Amino acid sequence: MSYKIYHNTRCRKSRGGLQYLEEKGIKPEIIEYLKDSQFTEDSLANLIIKLRITPQELIRAQEVDYKQNYKGKEFSDKEWIKIMVDNPKLIRRPIIEKGDKAVLGDIVEHIDALL
């Protein structure tokens, strides 16, 4: 079963997650989700299920767009997913996926749960 990494080449934590995988001898499929508009509402919802978190936990709360437009507002899970599909830079990264599981790799030690 192969690994996928949802990656942003400009993000230090995302680059660190990819490097961590490569140091473990893993060559993941790299999905540059900001370039390719990879996510649909269904695919992001499925990934969130694999992560075992809520949609709001996947939001990058330090992002300026979040602070200006969404902070302090109430949205349903479905609405948060649509917001992230429309604004993928709000999605925490990297996300490493393998089969029916996924982890947030912004703390590289979390990746070990998939290895």
C-alpha positions in Angstrom: 0.0 0.0 0.0 1.4 3.3 -1.0 1.7 6.6 0.8 0.4 10.0 -0.3 1.5 13.4 1.0 -0.6 16.4 0.5 2.2 18.9 0.3 3.0 22.6 -0.1 6.6 23.1 -1.3 6.7 26.6 0.3 5.8 25.3 3.8 8.7 24.4 6.1 6.6 21.9 8.0 5.4 20.3 4.8 9.0 20.0 3.5 10.0 18.5 6.9 7.3 15.9 6.6 8.4 14.9 3.1 12.0 14.7 4.2 11.1 12.6 7.2 9.3 10.1 4.9 12.2 10.0 2.5 14.7 9.4 5.4 12.6 6.4 6.3 13.0 5.1 2.7 9.4 6.0 1.7 8.8 7.6 -1.7 5.2 9.0 -1.4 3.0 10.2 -4.1 3.3 14.0 -3.8 0.1 15.9 -4.2 0.6 19.6 -4.4 -2.9 20.4 -3.3 -2.6 24.2 -3.7 -1.6 23.9 -7.3 -3.8 21.1 -8.4 -7.1 22.0 -6.7 -7.1 18.3 -5.6 -10.0 18.4 -3.1 -13.7 18.1 -3.7 -16.0 18.3 -0.8 -16.4 14.5 -0.8 -12.6 13.8 -1.1 -11.8 16.2 1.7 -14.6 14.8 3.9 -13.2 11.3 3.4 -9.7 12.5 4.3 -11.0 14.1 7.5 -12.6 10.8 8.4 -9.2 9.1 7.9 -7.6 11.7 10.1 -10.1 11.1 12.8 -10.5 14.8 13.5 -13.2 17.4 13.0 -13.1 19.7 9.9 -12.4 22.7 12.1 -9.3 20.9 13.5 -7.9 20.9 10.0 -8.0 24.7 9.7 -4.8 26.7 9.9 -6.0 29.3 12.5 -2.9 31.4 12.1 -3.7 32.1 8.4 -4.6 35.8 7.7 -7.6 34.8 5.6 -9.0 32.7 8.5 -8.5 35.6 11.0 -10.1 38.1 8.7 -13.0 36.0 7.4 -13.8 33.0 9.7 -12.4 33.4 13.2 -15.1 33.4 15.8 -17.9 32.4 13.4 -19.9 29.3 13.7 -20.1 26.9 10.7 -21.3 23.4 10.3 -18.8 20.6 9.4 -20.1 20.6 5.9 -19.7 24.4 5.7 -16.1 24.2 7.0 -15.3 21.5 4.3 -16.6 23.8 1.6 -14.6 26.7 3.0 -11.4 24.6 2.8 -12.2 23.3 -0.7 -12.7 26.9 -1.8 -9.6 28.1 0.2 -7.1 25.2 0.3 -4.4 27.4 1.9 -6.5 27.1 5.1 -5.8 23.4 5.3 -3.1 22.3 7.8 -0.2 20.4 6.2 1.3 18.1 5.4 -1.2 15.4 5.5 0.2 11.9 5.0 -2.3 9.2 3.9 -1.9 5.4 3.7 -4.9 3.2 3.0 -7.8 4.0 5.4 -5.6 6.1 7.7 -4.1 9.6 7.6 -2.1 11.8 9.9 -1.2 15.4 10.1 2.6 15.6 9.7 3.2 19.1 11.0 4.8 17.3 13.9 6.9 14.7 12.2 6.7 12.2 15.0 2.9 11.9 14.3 4.0 10.3 10.9 5.3 7.3 12.8 1.7 6.2 13.5 1.4 5.3 9.8 4.8 3.6 9.4 
